[in-house]
Amino acid sequence: MKTKALLDKMQIARSVEVRVDRKQAILLAAEKLFALSGYHATSIRQIAEEAEVPLALVGYYFGQKHELFHAIFAHWNSTIEERLAALRSIKKDPDDPLTLPRIIEAFVGPVLRLRASAEGEYYALLVARELSNRTEEADQVLRDYFDPMAHAFIDALQQALPHAAREQVAWAYQFALGALVHHLSDSRVERLSNGINKASDPAAATMLANFIVGGLRATLTASPPRRNRSSQALSHP
């Protein structure tokens, strides 16, 4: 009896392991294909073939295609938490010249390390490729996962540069994000450097961070003057 019970437990454990493996395989396949071909150019059938699972299993585990897309970002939410944890650990002292570089390191460092890793390569490419598109699916992911983080970094940047207005800082955040996202997916730099530079080279991380810090300091110099109604009337006859 004990032997039978043990065998039954082993069989259940193997069954659970197979289910987990298949579910993970679907998630990884979707991540890869969405990153390489784009969300709208990838079919559920292609994902099933890449994952080597029956077509119906994709819907069984994840529902519709947009729900599978959303699940990828839920799976990688730990990378956002890592960036927020690094941000929280920083003392937001505007008089410390290292405050701004530390905030930017928290912003770009975890992402660049993820991009350089084998397991995070396709996810980083997916973020760079799909979240810049103005689609309903991308907008939902941005609102659910990335907007709260963006607000936290904008708040921190304003603490580090208190002379800047929040509307300025919001623009600057988007400019910094553009530099980061472009670096994640760019390969043209190899051609422009005559083959010397390599795409997404981790060695460029310091240059990227310094570029963003320098741009923020140069741009967020003072609050923009607010025009009154009379000046607006003069400038717009």
N, C-alpha and C positions, 0 to 999 in steps of 0.2 A: 504493500500500500504506500509506504514511504517513497519507494522508488518511483511509483506511478505519479505520485503528487509532485515529486521533484522534476520528473520529465514534463509534466503539464506546465509547471512554472517556467521551465526553460523554453518550452514552445511558445508560451505567452510572451516571454521576454524577447524572443527572436521576432515574433510577430510585431511587437511594438517597435523594435529596432528597424524592421523593414519599413513600417509606416513612416517613421521619423526620417529615414534615409530617403524615401520617395518624396516626401514633402519638401525636404531640404533640396533634393535634386531639382524639383520643379522651381523652387525659389531661385536657385543659382542659375538655372537655364534661362529663366525670364530676365534676370538681372543682366546676364551676358548678352542676350539677343536684343533687349531694349537698349543697352549701351552701344552696341555695334550697329544696329539697324534702325533704332528708333521705335517708340511705342506704337505708332500707327502703322508702321511697316512690318510689324511682327504679329503673327497670328498665334492663337492658342494651339493650333495643330503643330506649328513649328516649335513651340515651347515643349510640347509633349514629346516630340521626336528628339529634341535636344536632351531632354531629361530621361528619355528611354522609358516612358511610362504610358499607360493607356490614356487616350485623349480625355475620357470622362473623369479621370482622376484629378486633373487640373481644376475642374469646376468643383469637384467634391471637396477638395481641400481649401480652395481659395475663392470660390464663387466666380463672379464675372471678371473680365480682363482688367478693368480699372481697380477692382479690389485686390487683385494680384499685384498690380503696380504699387498700390498703397502699402501692401504687406512688405514689400522690399524695404521701404523706408522705415516701417515699424521695426523690422529686423535689425536695421543699422542705427536705430535711435541712440544706441550707446555712444556713437561717435559725437553726436550733438551734446550728450551729457558730459562727455570728456572735455569738450571745449568750454562748456558752462562751468564745470568744476574748476578748470584752470583759471577761468575768468574770476570766479568767486575768491580764489586764493590770492588775488592781487590786491594790494593796498592801493586804492585810487587816490594817490597823493599828487595833485597837479604841480607841486613844486619839485617833485622827483623826476628828473629827465628820463629815468628808466621806466616810468609808469606806462607811457604810450607804447614803447617797444614790447613791453611784457603783454599788454593787451593784444597787440597784433600777433605776437607769437602764439597766444592762446587761440587766436582766430585762424591762423594759417597752419600752425605746426601739426596738429592732429590730422588735418586733411592731407597734408603732403606726405606724412608718414603712412597714412592709409593708401594713398595713391602708389607709393613705392612698394607696398606689400603685395604678395601674390593673391591673397584672399580679398583684398580691398580694391584691386585694380579696376574691375568692371563697375563696381559701385561708384567709385570716384568719377569714372567716365560717364556713367548714367546721370549723375548729378550735374556734371558740366554740360552734357548734351540736352537733356530733357527739361530741366527746370528753368532754362532760359526761354523755352517755348511758351507762347501764350495759349495754353490749352486748359480745358476744364480740369483734366487729371493733374497736370502740373500745378495749377493754382491751388487745388485742394491740398496737395502735399506741402506746398509752401506755407499755406495758412496753418496746417496742423502741426508741422514739425519745425520749419525754418523761421517763420515770423516771430515766434516767442524768443528764439535765440537772437534774432536780429535786433529786437527791442532791447535785450539785455546788453548787447555790445554797443548799441547806440547810446544807451544810458551811461555805460562805462566810459566811452569816448568823450561824452559831454562832461563827465566828472574830471577826466584828465585834461580836457581843454575847455574850462568853464566859461571862457570868453566867447565861445562859439554858440550860435543859436542852434536849437535842435533841428530846425529845417535844414541848416547847413550840414550838420552832422549826418542827417539821413542821406543827403546826396553823397557825402564823402564815403559813407558806408557802402553805398551801391557802387561807387567807383572802385573801392578796395575789393569788393566782391567780384567785380568784373575782371580785375587783374588776376585774382586767385583762380577763378573759373577758367579763364583763358589759358593760364599756365597748365591746368589739369589736362586739357584736351589738345593743346597746341603741338604740332609736329613740324610746322613750317620753319621754326627756329633752326632746325637741322640744316635746311637748305640755305637759309639766310646767313648762317655762320660757316658756310662752306664745309659742312660735315663735322665741325668741331664740337658743337653743342649737341646734346641728346635730349630728346623730348622728355619732359617731366623729370629732369635730372634733379635728384634731391640736393645736389651741390648748389643749385640755384635758389634754394630756400632762403638763405640769408639775404641774397640780393633782392628777392621778392619782398621780404619783410621790410628791408631798409627802404625800398622803393615806395611801399605803402606808407611807412612812417614819415618819410620825407614829403610825400604828397599831402598827407594830412596836415603836417605842420605848416606847409607852404599855403595850403588852401584855407584852413580854419584859423585865420589870423585875427579876425574880429567879426562881431555881429554885423550883418549887412544893414546899411541905413534903410530905414523905413520911409518910403515916400508918402507925403500927405496928399490929400485930395487935390490941392492946388498944383503941386508938382506933377501929379498924374495928368491933370488937365492940360498943363503946358506941354508935356511930352507926347500927348496924344491929341493933336488938334482935331 
